[in-house]
Amino acid sequence: MNDKQLLRYSRHIMLPQIDIGGQEKLLGSRVLIIGLGGLGSPVAMYLAASGVGHLVLVDHDRVDLTNLQRQIVHATDRVGQEKVASAVAGLAALNPDVQVTTYNHRLEGTMLDEQVRLADVVVDTTDNFASRYAVNEACVRAGKPLVSGAVVRFEGQVAVFSPTGPCYRCLYTDTGGADEPCATLGVLAPAAGIIGSIQAVETIKVLLGIGQTLSGRLLLFDALAMEWREMRLQRDPDCPVCKIK
């Protein structure tokens, strides 16, 4: 690290669990973030601010005025832009040293598998089961940790799915329920920020191998009651994705 980086990340370096070695590890890390909405925005911003060296951003949408209530990486003067381009501008203003690769389309098939394989951690901030299932399967195939989050109305949830623990499909089967898009049900803006921030925390912990992650645990948040609940997750022996053969 150069002198400016030592100063920029000094509050991380003060933490004995991170120190210079951990910060250098962050600088050498690559994280794949799928989705740049209410969750992906704080994830991308906190990981960029924290000095994760390479962020790969995936989103096929454009910035809409309705997004700005919660999607804080975007700005009013970028309404109509591709979300990946808008996010690049926002992150460059925050930390120009971070390398950013963008994909303005869905990652599917071999392309999804390749980007998951290259990543140290995958962060899923999508809002539909089909995308979550596909990302989960790619992570299981590649043996990569997945940090998954969701938020709707006043509620959110976050979990880490590690290669040695239960996967997303152990929690939600194909009949796990209908998608609940915020476009039809609404979402409290700070609730998205809280869940996205926790996803960023868990990503850093996984990258550095520190603390106790949410692997094997589902953290549930109710903003109206300001309550947290935790569920222990078990691997489904009949899971079609991660069952041990």
ABEGO torsion letter per residue (X at the ends): XBAAAAAAAAAAAABAAAEAAAAAAAAABBBBBBEABAAAAAAAAAAAAAGBABBBBBBABBBBAAAAAABAABBAAABGBBAAAAAAAAAAAABAABBBBBBABBBBEAAAAAAAAABABBBBABABAAAAAAAAAAAAAAGBBBBBBBBBEABBBBBBBBAABBBAAAABBAAAEBBBBAAAAEBBAAAAAAAAAAAAAAAAAAAAGBEBBABGBBBBBBAAAGBBBBBBBBBBAABAAABBX
